[in-house]
């Protein structure tokens, strides 16, 4: 689709949301986390909605590194 300002793309992105109460003892009512896969599949956008909202992006490699490090920490 094209308009006067340039090309416009419409994409479907896969996202998943969870209530934080089941995961975090510090969460309050209505706190949630949402993870959305990038359109190109190379990473994720993460939104943590709580008393001080946080939003960040990770490539798949960065995500894999975090998973690996957390597993190693849990073994200590």
C-alpha positions as CSV (number, residue, x, y, z in Angstrom):
1,X,0.0,0.0,0.0
2,X,1.4,3.4,-0.9
3,X,0.3,6.9,0.4
4,X,1.7,10.4,-0.2
5,X,4.3,9.9,2.5
6,X,5.6,6.5,1.4
7,X,5.0,2.8,1.6
8,X,2.9,1.4,4.4
9,X,3.1,-2.2,5.4
10,X,0.6,-4.2,7.4
11,X,2.1,-7.2,9.3
12,X,0.7,-9.8,11.6
13,X,2.9,-10.4,14.6
14,X,2.7,-13.3,17.1
15,X,2.3,-12.1,20.7
16,X,1.6,-13.8,24.0
17,X,0.5,-12.2,27.3
18,X,0.5,-13.5,30.9
19,X,-0.7,-12.2,34.2
20,X,2.4,-11.7,36.4
21,X,0.6,-12.8,39.6
22,X,1.4,-16.4,38.8
23,X,5.1,-15.7,38.3
24,X,6.2,-12.8,40.6
25,X,5.6,-12.4,44.3
26,X,6.0,-8.6,43.9
27,X,3.3,-8.2,41.2
28,X,0.1,-6.4,41.9
29,X,-3.4,-6.9,40.4
30,X,-3.4,-6.2,36.7
31,X,0.4,-6.5,36.2
32,X,1.2,-8.4,33.1
33,X,4.0,-9.3,30.6
34,X,3.7,-9.4,26.9
35,X,6.2,-10.8,24.4
36,X,5.8,-10.0,20.7
37,X,7.9,-11.7,18.0
38,X,9.5,-9.4,15.5
39,X,7.9,-9.5,12.0
40,X,11.2,-10.9,10.6
41,X,11.4,-13.5,13.4
42,X,14.9,-12.4,14.5
43,X,13.9,-11.2,18.0
44,X,11.3,-10.1,20.5
45,X,9.7,-7.0,22.0
46,X,9.0,-7.3,25.7
47,X,6.5,-5.2,27.7
48,X,6.3,-5.6,31.5
49,X,3.4,-3.6,32.8
50,X,3.7,-3.0,36.5
51,X,4.2,-0.1,38.9
52,X,7.0,1.1,36.7
53,X,6.4,-0.1,33.1
54,X,9.4,-1.5,31.2
55,X,9.8,-2.2,27.5
56,X,12.8,-3.6,25.7
57,X,13.8,-5.6,22.7
58,X,16.1,-8.6,22.3
59,X,17.5,-10.5,19.4
60,X,17.1,-14.2,19.4
61,X,20.8,-14.5,20.2
62,X,20.5,-12.2,23.2
63,X,17.5,-14.1,24.4
64,X,19.3,-17.4,24.1
65,X,22.3,-16.0,26.0
66,X,20.1,-14.9,28.9
67,X,18.4,-18.3,29.1
68,X,21.8,-20.0,29.2
69,X,23.2,-17.7,31.9
70,X,20.1,-18.1,34.0
71,X,20.3,-21.9,33.8
72,X,23.9,-21.7,34.9
73,X,23.1,-19.4,37.8
74,X,20.3,-21.7,39.0
75,X,22.9,-24.6,39.1
76,X,25.2,-22.6,41.5
